[in-house]
């Protein structure tokens, strides 16, 4: 695979002394795992933050081998991570994406919806402005993975709770990595608690 494209950083994990393994969501190739040399260094550490939009050059050595990536920052969402509610929303959206999408399967509508939801979280004046985008992304992800469209309710607090139950049941309950699923859903529960508290 040889690809140069905009991508959304969805997950980052240290690898070796200075490198990182990243999961990037692209339009053309979907979710791609890749190694970034020097990803933990001073220059790249602020670039490789979940939620950031980057320009990625991705190449694979050999069929089915690990991809390598070089990245440049296009848009940073790091300034919004200092506030608990936007930070929780950005963390949930990127964690959900990294934990559920199969690698190298394109979901162009999901890519666009994720970017729109992240933009809404960062630029809406309050959570009321971005909660519909977040719930819409969850519904689209459920639909594209073959589980229907999630829950719909006029009361956002009720919908957040109902849709969380749908996500937990369909995406994590019966997977081999159920323990990891509980960790992922814990991030959503914290987000839901913050939203309900701030709405109250």
C-alpha atoms as an extended CHARMM CRD file, in Angstrom:
* protein
*
       200  EXT
         1         1  UNK       CA              0.0000000000        0.0000000000        0.0000000000  PROA      1               0.0000000000
         2         2  UNK       CA              1.1850000000        3.4700000000       -0.9260000000  PROA      2               0.0000000000
         3         3  UNK       CA             -1.0670000000        6.2820000000        0.2110000000  PROA      3               0.0000000000
         4         4  UNK       CA             -0.7900000000       10.0020000000        0.8480000000  PROA      4               0.0000000000
         5         5  UNK       CA             -3.9720000000       11.3740000000        2.3600000000  PROA      5               0.0000000000
         6         6  UNK       CA             -5.5070000000       13.4320000000        5.1590000000  PROA      6               0.0000000000
         7         7  UNK       CA             -6.1960000000       11.2900000000        8.2030000000  PROA      7               0.0000000000
         8         8  UNK       CA             -7.6300000000       11.5460000000       11.6930000000  PROA      8               0.0000000000
         9         9  UNK       CA             -5.4560000000       10.2270000000       14.5240000000  PROA      9               0.0000000000
        10        10  UNK       CA             -7.5900000000        7.7310000000       16.4820000000  PROA      10              0.0000000000
        11        11  UNK       CA             -5.1100000000        5.9160000000       18.7390000000  PROA      11              0.0000000000
        12        12  UNK       CA             -1.4610000000        6.1860000000       19.7250000000  PROA      12              0.0000000000
        13        13  UNK       CA              0.7030000000        3.6780000000       21.5810000000  PROA      13              0.0000000000
        14        14  UNK       CA              4.4040000000        3.7640000000       22.3950000000  PROA      14              0.0000000000
        15        15  UNK       CA              6.5630000000        1.2910000000       20.4830000000  PROA      15              0.0000000000
        16        16  UNK       CA             10.2420000000        0.8600000000       21.2440000000  PROA      16              0.0000000000
        17        17  UNK       CA             12.3510000000        3.6650000000       22.6180000000  PROA      17              0.0000000000
        18        18  UNK       CA             11.1560000000        6.5050000000       20.4180000000  PROA      18              0.0000000000
        19        19  UNK       CA              8.5300000000        5.1650000000       18.0280000000  PROA      19              0.0000000000
        20        20  UNK       CA              4.7610000000        4.9430000000       18.1360000000  PROA      20              0.0000000000
        21        21  UNK       CA              2.0690000000        2.7330000000       16.7010000000  PROA      21              0.0000000000
        22        22  UNK       CA             -0.8250000000        4.8220000000       15.4560000000  PROA      22              0.0000000000
        23        23  UNK       CA             -4.2560000000        4.1050000000       14.0730000000  PROA      23              0.0000000000
        24        24  UNK       CA             -5.2860000000        6.6080000000       11.4320000000  PROA      24              0.0000000000
        25        25  UNK       CA             -8.7050000000        6.9310000000        9.7880000000  PROA      25              0.0000000000
        26        26  UNK       CA             -8.4860000000        7.8110000000        6.0980000000  PROA      26              0.0000000000
        27        27  UNK       CA            -11.1360000000        8.0970000000        3.3900000000  PROA      27              0.0000000000
        28        28  UNK       CA             -9.3880000000        5.8020000000        0.9130000000  PROA      28              0.0000000000
        29        29  UNK       CA             -8.1450000000        2.9770000000        3.1480000000  PROA      29              0.0000000000
        30        30  UNK       CA            -10.2850000000        3.2870000000        6.2630000000  PROA      30              0.0000000000
        31        31  UNK       CA             -8.5500000000        2.6180000000        9.5640000000  PROA      31              0.0000000000
        32        32  UNK       CA             -4.8230000000        1.9640000000        9.1050000000  PROA      32              0.0000000000
        33        33  UNK       CA             -2.3480000000        0.8900000000       11.7670000000  PROA      33              0.0000000000
        34        34  UNK       CA              1.1650000000        2.1780000000       11.1520000000  PROA      34              0.0000000000
        35        35  UNK       CA              4.5100000000        2.6900000000       12.8240000000  PROA      35              0.0000000000
        36        36  UNK       CA              5.7980000000        6.2680000000       13.0880000000  PROA      36              0.0000000000
        37        37  UNK       CA              9.5390000000        6.5250000000       13.6820000000  PROA      37              0.0000000000
        38        38  UNK       CA             10.3540000000        9.1910000000       16.2540000000  PROA      38              0.0000000000
        39        39  UNK       CA              6.6690000000        9.5220000000       17.1640000000  PROA      39              0.0000000000
        40        40  UNK       CA              7.5330000000       10.0990000000       20.8240000000  PROA      40              0.0000000000
        41        41  UNK       CA             10.0120000000       12.8400000000       20.0220000000  PROA      41              0.0000000000
        42        42  UNK       CA              9.5590000000       16.5320000000       20.7070000000  PROA      42              0.0000000000
        43        43  UNK       CA              8.4620000000       17.3670000000       17.1610000000  PROA      43              0.0000000000
        44        44  UNK       CA              5.9290000000       14.5910000000       16.5780000000  PROA      44              0.0000000000
        45        45  UNK       CA              4.4730000000       14.0890000000       20.0580000000  PROA      45              0.0000000000
        46        46  UNK       CA              2.1410000000       17.1450000000       19.7340000000  PROA      46              0.0000000000
        47        47  UNK       CA              1.1330000000       15.9680000000       16.2510000000  PROA      47              0.0000000000
        48        48  UNK       CA              0.1900000000       12.4240000000       17.2650000000  PROA      48              0.0000000000
        49        49  UNK       CA             -2.6760000000       13.2810000000       19.5940000000  PROA      49              0.0000000000
        50        50  UNK       CA             -6.0100000000       11.4710000000       19.1200000000  PROA      50              0.0000000000
        51        51  UNK       CA             -8.4080000000       13.8130000000       17.3720000000  PROA      51              0.0000000000
        52        52  UNK       CA             -5.7450000000       15.6700000000       15.4040000000  PROA      52              0.0000000000
        53        53  UNK       CA             -6.0370000000       15.8660000000       11.6280000000  PROA      53              0.0000000000
        54        54  UNK       CA             -2.8140000000       15.0740000000        9.8030000000  PROA      54              0.0000000000
        55        55  UNK       CA             -1.4460000000       14.5860000000        6.3420000000  PROA      55              0.0000000000
        56        56  UNK       CA             -0.1030000000       11.0330000000        6.2630000000  PROA      56              0.0000000000
        57        57  UNK       CA              2.2470000000        9.2670000000        3.8800000000  PROA      57              0.0000000000
        58        58  UNK       CA              1.6250000000        5.5630000000        4.4640000000  PROA      58              0.0000000000
        59        59  UNK       CA              3.5780000000        2.7120000000        2.9140000000  PROA      59              0.0000000000
        60        60  UNK       CA              3.5950000000       -1.0350000000        3.5020000000  PROA      60              0.0000000000
        61        61  UNK       CA              6.6580000000       -3.2140000000        2.9860000000  PROA      61              0.0000000000
        62        62  UNK       CA              5.4590000000       -6.5560000000        1.6690000000  PROA      62              0.0000000000
        63        63  UNK       CA              1.9570000000       -7.9830000000        1.4620000000  PROA      63              0.0000000000
        64        64  UNK       CA              0.1360000000       -7.7520000000        4.7700000000  PROA      64              0.0000000000
        65        65  UNK       CA              3.1350000000       -6.2240000000        6.5370000000  PROA      65              0.0000000000
        66        66  UNK       CA              3.1280000000       -3.4140000000        9.0660000000  PROA      66              0.0000000000
        67        67  UNK       CA              2.6310000000       -0.0330000000        7.5020000000  PROA      67              0.0000000000
        68        68  UNK       CA              5.0180000000        2.8440000000        8.1290000000  PROA      68              0.0000000000
        69        69  UNK       CA              3.8140000000        6.4370000000        8.1980000000  PROA      69              0.0000000000
        70        70  UNK       CA              5.1690000000        9.9640000000        8.0810000000  PROA      70              0.0000000000
        71        71  UNK       CA              2.7940000000       12.6260000000        9.3270000000  PROA      71              0.0000000000
        72        72  UNK       CA              2.4180000000       16.3900000000        9.2700000000  PROA      72              0.0000000000
        73        73  UNK       CA             -0.1160000000       18.3410000000       11.2930000000  PROA      73              0.0000000000
        74        74  UNK       CA             -3.0900000000       19.8240000000        9.4560000000  PROA      74              0.0000000000
        75        75  UNK       CA             -5.3290000000       20.7660000000       12.3970000000  PROA      75              0.0000000000
        76        76  UNK       CA             -4.7190000000       20.4090000000       16.1180000000  PROA      76              0.0000000000
        77        77  UNK       CA             -7.5080000000       19.6780000000       18.5520000000  PROA      77              0.0000000000
        78        78  UNK       CA             -5.0810000000       19.6130000000       21.4790000000  PROA      78              0.0000000000
        79        79  UNK       CA             -6.1680000000       23.0700000000       22.7920000000  PROA      79              0.0000000000
        80        80  UNK       CA             -9.6310000000       21.6380000000       23.4930000000  PROA      80              0.0000000000
        81        81  UNK       CA             -8.2690000000       18.8080000000       25.6290000000  PROA      81              0.0000000000
        82        82  UNK       CA             -7.7860000000       21.1530000000       28.5780000000  PROA      82              0.0000000000
        83        83  UNK       CA            -11.5530000000       21.2290000000       29.1720000000  PROA      83              0.0000000000
        84        84  UNK       CA            -13.0170000000       18.0470000000       30.7250000000  PROA      84              0.0000000000
        85        85  UNK       CA            -16.1510000000       17.7400000000       28.5720000000  PROA      85              0.0000000000
        86        86  UNK       CA            -14.5940000000       18.3140000000       25.1140000000  PROA      86              0.0000000000
        87        87  UNK       CA            -11.6280000000       16.1320000000       26.1380000000  PROA      87              0.0000000000
        88        88  UNK       CA            -13.9700000000       13.3060000000       27.1280000000  PROA      88              0.0000000000
        89        89  UNK       CA            -15.9220000000       13.6270000000       23.8700000000  PROA      89              0.0000000000
        90        90  UNK       CA            -12.7940000000       13.6470000000       21.6800000000  PROA      90              0.0000000000
        91        91  UNK       CA            -11.4020000000       10.7010000000       23.6130000000  PROA      91              0.0000000000
        92        92  UNK       CA            -14.6160000000        8.7150000000       23.2320000000  PROA      92              0.0000000000
        93        93  UNK       CA            -15.0510000000        9.3630000000       19.5060000000  PROA      93              0.0000000000
        94        94  UNK       CA            -11.4940000000        8.3810000000       18.6460000000  PROA      94              0.0000000000
        95        95  UNK       CA            -11.3910000000        5.4010000000       21.0260000000  PROA      95              0.0000000000
        96        96  UNK       CA            -14.6830000000        4.0280000000       19.6960000000  PROA      96              0.0000000000
        97        97  UNK       CA            -13.4110000000        4.3330000000       16.1290000000  PROA      97              0.0000000000
        98        98  UNK       CA            -10.0690000000        2.6660000000       16.8430000000  PROA      98              0.0000000000
        99        99  UNK       CA            -11.6670000000       -0.1440000000       18.8540000000  PROA      99              0.0000000000
       100       100  UNK       CA            -14.4470000000       -1.1330000000       16.4550000000  PROA      100             0.0000000000
       101       101  UNK       CA            -13.5660000000       -0.5190000000       12.8010000000  PROA      101             0.0000000000
       102       102  UNK       CA            -11.7800000000       -3.2740000000       10.8790000000  PROA      102             0.0000000000
       103       103  UNK       CA             -8.4650000000       -2.1920000000        9.3960000000  PROA      103             0.0000000000
       104       104  UNK       CA             -8.0950000000       -1.2030000000        5.7520000000  PROA      104             0.0000000000
       105       105  UNK       CA            -11.7990000000       -1.1940000000        4.9990000000  PROA      105             0.0000000000
       106       106  UNK       CA            -12.9490000000        2.2170000000        3.7590000000  PROA      106             0.0000000000
       107       107  UNK       CA            -15.8920000000        3.9410000000        5.4190000000  PROA      107             0.0000000000
       108       108  UNK       CA            -15.9400000000        7.3460000000        3.7090000000  PROA      108             0.0000000000
       109       109  UNK       CA            -19.1960000000        8.4560000000        5.3480000000  PROA      109             0.0000000000
       110       110  UNK       CA            -17.8150000000        7.5860000000        8.7900000000  PROA      110             0.0000000000
       111       111  UNK       CA            -14.6320000000        9.5210000000        8.0720000000  PROA      111             0.0000000000
       112       112  UNK       CA            -16.6460000000       12.6230000000        7.1900000000  PROA      112             0.0000000000
       113       113  UNK       CA            -18.9760000000       12.1650000000       10.1720000000  PROA      113             0.0000000000
       114       114  UNK       CA            -16.0640000000       11.7580000000       12.5900000000  PROA      114             0.0000000000
       115       115  UNK       CA            -14.4430000000       14.9530000000       11.3630000000  PROA      115             0.0000000000
       116       116  UNK       CA            -17.7670000000       16.7960000000       11.5980000000  PROA      116             0.0000000000
       117       117  UNK       CA            -18.3730000000       15.5170000000       15.1420000000  PROA      117             0.0000000000
       118       118  UNK       CA            -14.8690000000       16.4850000000       16.2650000000  PROA      118             0.0000000000
       119       119  UNK       CA            -15.2700000000       19.9510000000       14.7240000000  PROA      119             0.0000000000
       120       120  UNK       CA            -18.6080000000       20.3410000000       16.4970000000  PROA      120             0.0000000000
       121       121  UNK       CA            -17.0960000000       19.3530000000       19.8470000000  PROA      121             0.0000000000
       122       122  UNK       CA            -14.3320000000       21.9160000000       19.3930000000  PROA      122             0.0000000000
       123       123  UNK       CA            -16.3520000000       24.8290000000       18.0580000000  PROA      123             0.0000000000
       124       124  UNK       CA            -19.9220000000       24.6010000000       19.3760000000  PROA      124             0.0000000000
       125       125  UNK       CA            -20.5300000000       27.0560000000       22.2350000000  PROA      125             0.0000000000
       126       126  UNK       CA            -21.8430000000       24.3020000000       24.5240000000  PROA      126             0.0000000000
       127       127  UNK       CA            -22.4180000000       20.5430000000       24.6840000000  PROA      127             0.0000000000
       128       128  UNK       CA            -25.9770000000       21.0820000000       23.4230000000  PROA      128             0.0000000000
       129       129  UNK       CA            -24.4320000000       22.0840000000       20.1060000000  PROA      129             0.0000000000
       130       130  UNK       CA            -22.3280000000       18.9530000000       19.6580000000  PROA      130             0.0000000000
       131       131  UNK       CA            -24.1820000000       16.1160000000       21.4100000000  PROA      131             0.0000000000
       132       132  UNK       CA            -26.4170000000       15.5260000000       18.3270000000  PROA      132             0.0000000000
       133       133  UNK       CA            -23.3140000000       15.1900000000       16.1220000000  PROA      133             0.0000000000
       134       134  UNK       CA            -21.7340000000       12.7280000000       18.5630000000  PROA      134             0.0000000000
       135       135  UNK       CA            -24.9070000000       10.6230000000       18.7510000000  PROA      135             0.0000000000
       136       136  UNK       CA            -25.2600000000       10.7980000000       14.9750000000  PROA      136             0.0000000000
       137       137  UNK       CA            -21.7350000000        9.4560000000       14.5410000000  PROA      137             0.0000000000
       138       138  UNK       CA            -22.4730000000        6.5680000000       16.8990000000  PROA      138             0.0000000000
       139       139  UNK       CA            -25.6600000000        5.7240000000       14.9670000000  PROA      139             0.0000000000
       140       140  UNK       CA            -23.8340000000        5.8340000000       11.6400000000  PROA      140             0.0000000000
       141       141  UNK       CA            -21.0570000000        3.5890000000       12.9680000000  PROA      141             0.0000000000
       142       142  UNK       CA            -23.6080000000        1.0620000000       14.2510000000  PROA      142             0.0000000000
       143       143  UNK       CA            -25.3850000000        1.1260000000       10.8880000000  PROA      143             0.0000000000
       144       144  UNK       CA            -22.2260000000        0.7450000000        8.8130000000  PROA      144             0.0000000000
       145       145  UNK       CA            -21.1180000000       -2.2020000000       10.9550000000  PROA      145             0.0000000000
       146       146  UNK       CA            -24.4980000000       -3.8820000000       10.4200000000  PROA      146             0.0000000000
       147       147  UNK       CA            -26.2730000000       -3.2820000000       13.7530000000  PROA      147             0.0000000000
       148       148  UNK       CA            -29.0950000000       -0.9360000000       12.8080000000  PROA      148             0.0000000000
       149       149  UNK       CA            -29.1450000000        2.7490000000       13.6390000000  PROA      149             0.0000000000
       150       150  UNK       CA            -28.9570000000        2.8730000000       17.4230000000  PROA      150             0.0000000000
       151       151  UNK       CA            -31.4590000000        4.5880000000       19.6760000000  PROA      151             0.0000000000
       152       152  UNK       CA            -33.4420000000        7.7490000000       18.9920000000  PROA      152             0.0000000000
       153       153  UNK       CA            -35.1620000000        9.7730000000       21.6990000000  PROA      153             0.0000000000
       154       154  UNK       CA            -36.2440000000       13.3830000000       21.9950000000  PROA      154             0.0000000000
       155       155  UNK       CA            -34.4900000000       13.6760000000       25.3660000000  PROA      155             0.0000000000
       156       156  UNK       CA            -30.7050000000       13.6950000000       24.7680000000  PROA      156             0.0000000000
       157       157  UNK       CA            -29.9770000000       12.2830000000       28.2410000000  PROA      157             0.0000000000
       158       158  UNK       CA            -32.2770000000        9.3190000000       27.5890000000  PROA      158             0.0000000000
       159       159  UNK       CA            -30.8250000000        8.8070000000       24.1310000000  PROA      159             0.0000000000
       160       160  UNK       CA            -27.2620000000        8.8900000000       25.4670000000  PROA      160             0.0000000000
       161       161  UNK       CA            -28.0890000000        6.1360000000       27.9520000000  PROA      161             0.0000000000
       162       162  UNK       CA            -30.0790000000        3.9970000000       25.5000000000  PROA      162             0.0000000000
       163       163  UNK       CA            -27.5420000000        4.2720000000       22.7160000000  PROA      163             0.0000000000
       164       164  UNK       CA            -24.7060000000        3.4470000000       25.1010000000  PROA      164             0.0000000000
       165       165  UNK       CA            -26.4880000000        0.2060000000       25.9690000000  PROA      165             0.0000000000
       166       166  UNK       CA            -26.8860000000       -0.6140000000       22.2610000000  PROA      166             0.0000000000
       167       167  UNK       CA            -23.1900000000        0.0070000000       21.6040000000  PROA      167             0.0000000000
       168       168  UNK       CA            -22.1080000000       -2.1110000000       24.5580000000  PROA      168             0.0000000000
       169       169  UNK       CA            -24.3960000000       -4.9950000000       23.5590000000  PROA      169             0.0000000000
       170       170  UNK       CA            -23.6150000000       -5.0830000000       19.8480000000  PROA      170             0.0000000000
       171       171  UNK       CA            -20.0050000000       -3.9790000000       19.6050000000  PROA      171             0.0000000000
       172       172  UNK       CA            -18.3870000000       -5.3770000000       22.7250000000  PROA      172             0.0000000000
       173       173  UNK       CA            -20.4540000000       -7.8870000000       24.7000000000  PROA      173             0.0000000000
       174       174  UNK       CA            -19.7410000000      -10.9250000000       22.5260000000  PROA      174             0.0000000000
       175       175  UNK       CA            -16.2660000000      -10.0560000000       21.3090000000  PROA      175             0.0000000000
       176       176  UNK       CA            -13.1870000000      -11.9960000000       22.4110000000  PROA      176             0.0000000000
       177       177  UNK       CA            -11.7610000000       -8.7470000000       23.7980000000  PROA      177             0.0000000000
       178       178  UNK       CA            -14.7200000000       -8.1330000000       26.1110000000  PROA      178             0.0000000000
       179       179  UNK       CA            -12.4210000000       -6.8090000000       28.8410000000  PROA      179             0.0000000000
       180       180  UNK       CA            -11.0880000000       -4.1690000000       26.4510000000  PROA      180             0.0000000000
       181       181  UNK       CA            -14.7050000000       -3.3800000000       25.5690000000  PROA      181             0.0000000000
       182       182  UNK       CA            -15.4480000000       -2.5980000000       29.1970000000  PROA      182             0.0000000000
       183       183  UNK       CA            -12.5240000000       -0.1670000000       29.2140000000  PROA      183             0.0000000000
       184       184  UNK       CA            -13.8520000000        1.5000000000       26.0670000000  PROA      184             0.0000000000
       185       185  UNK       CA            -17.3930000000        1.7440000000       27.4230000000  PROA      185             0.0000000000
       186       186  UNK       CA            -15.9900000000        3.1890000000       30.6480000000  PROA      186             0.0000000000
       187       187  UNK       CA            -14.8660000000        6.1870000000       28.5840000000  PROA      187             0.0000000000
       188       188  UNK       CA            -18.4110000000        6.6400000000       27.3030000000  PROA      188             0.0000000000
       189       189  UNK       CA            -19.9210000000        6.3070000000       30.7760000000  PROA      189             0.0000000000
       190       190  UNK       CA            -17.6460000000        9.0780000000       32.0430000000  PROA      190             0.0000000000
       191       191  UNK       CA            -18.6570000000       11.2590000000       29.0910000000  PROA      191             0.0000000000
       192       192  UNK       CA            -22.3670000000       10.5580000000       29.6660000000  PROA      192             0.0000000000
       193       193  UNK       CA            -22.0220000000       11.4630000000       33.3520000000  PROA      193             0.0000000000
       194       194  UNK       CA            -20.3480000000       14.7640000000       32.4750000000  PROA      194             0.0000000000
       195       195  UNK       CA            -23.0170000000       15.6240000000       29.8960000000  PROA      195             0.0000000000
       196       196  UNK       CA            -25.8820000000       14.8540000000       32.2780000000  PROA      196             0.0000000000
       197       197  UNK       CA            -24.2310000000       16.8130000000       35.0960000000  PROA      197             0.0000000000
       198       198  UNK       CA            -23.6020000000       19.8790000000       32.9420000000  PROA      198             0.0000000000
       199       199  UNK       CA            -27.1160000000       19.7030000000       31.4680000000  PROA      199             0.0000000000
       200       200  UNK       CA            -28.5250000000       19.5840000000       34.9890000000  PROA      200             0.0000000000
